[in-house]
Amino acid sequence: MNEGKENIKRPYLALFLSFLFPGLGQIYNGQFKKGFIISGLFIAVYMLMSKPYSIMKQSGFDNLETIDSNTMIIVFGYSIAILFLTGVSMYDAKLTADKINKETYNKE
């Protein structure tokens, strides 16, 4: 009976961890491979965005007319990708924690 209590997950903690850094919620849930893949994707997209973002920053955000439109589109696209990845990670982490809890309670 005590064994089932150790497997109980806190869904909103998993969601919050994925909000802080995508993939952490999956790692908390015990899905290490999925968590590291999501974290790796997040880091890769973030690193890809750093160069175009630094170009925008050097040009100055107060004068957007001087920034190349392709650079702005790239930064916007990567920003959307980061938001999407974070959202999917949060949703998956909470859903998985709920599923783990449901399976734990059904065993007892």
C-alpha positions in Angstrom: 0.0 0.0 0.0 2.9 2.4 0.8 4.4 1.4 -2.6 1.6 3.2 -4.5 2.0 6.4 -2.6 5.6 6.7 -3.9 4.4 6.7 -7.5 1.9 9.6 -7.0 2.8 12.6 -9.1 1.7 16.2 -8.6 0.3 17.2 -12.0 0.6 20.9 -11.5 4.2 20.6 -10.3 4.9 18.7 -13.6 3.2 21.5 -15.5 5.2 24.2 -13.6 8.5 22.4 -14.2 7.8 22.2 -17.9 6.9 25.9 -17.8 10.3 26.7 -16.2 12.2 24.6 -18.7 10.5 22.3 -21.3 11.3 18.7 -20.6 11.7 19.0 -16.8 8.0 17.9 -16.2 8.6 14.8 -18.3 11.8 14.0 -16.3 9.8 14.5 -13.1 7.3 12.0 -14.4 10.0 9.5 -15.1 10.0 9.9 -18.8 13.7 10.6 -19.1 14.2 10.0 -22.8 11.2 12.2 -23.7 12.3 14.9 -21.3 15.9 15.0 -22.7 14.6 15.1 -26.3 12.2 18.0 -25.5 15.0 19.8 -23.6 17.4 19.3 -26.4 14.9 20.6 -29.0 14.3 23.6 -26.8 18.0 24.4 -26.5 18.6 23.9 -30.2 15.8 26.3 -31.2 17.0 28.8 -28.6 20.5 28.6 -29.9 19.3 29.0 -33.5 17.4 32.1 -32.5 20.3 33.7 -30.7 22.2 34.9 -33.8 19.2 36.6 -35.5 18.1 38.0 -32.2 21.5 39.5 -31.5 21.4 41.2 -35.0 18.0 42.7 -34.0 19.4 43.8 -30.7 22.4 45.5 -32.3 20.1 47.4 -34.7 18.0 48.6 -31.8 14.5 47.7 -31.0 13.3 51.3 -31.2 14.1 51.6 -34.9 12.6 48.5 -36.5 12.7 49.9 -40.0 16.5 49.3 -40.2 16.2 45.6 -39.3 16.1 43.2 -42.3 12.6 41.7 -42.6 14.0 38.2 -43.0 15.7 38.5 -39.6 12.5 39.6 -38.0 10.6 36.7 -39.6 13.2 34.2 -38.4 13.1 35.5 -34.8 9.3 35.5 -34.9 9.3 31.9 -36.2 11.7 30.7 -33.6 9.7 32.5 -30.9 6.6 30.7 -32.0 8.4 27.4 -32.0 9.7 28.0 -28.5 6.2 28.9 -27.3 4.7 25.9 -29.0 7.3 23.5 -27.6 6.8 24.9 -24.1 3.0 24.6 -24.4 3.1 21.0 -25.7 5.6 20.1 -23.0 3.4 21.6 -20.2 0.3 19.9 -21.6 2.0 16.5 -21.9 3.6 16.7 -18.4 0.3 17.4 -16.7 -1.6 14.8 -18.8 1.1 12.1 -18.1 1.1 12.9 -14.3 -2.7 12.5 -14.2 -2.4 9.2 -16.1 0.3 7.9 -13.7 -1.9 8.8 -10.8 -5.0 7.2 -12.3 -3.0 4.0 -12.9 -1.6 4.1 -9.4 -5.0 4.5 -7.8 -6.6 1.8 -10.0 -4.0 -0.7 -8.7 -5.1 -0.3 -5.1 
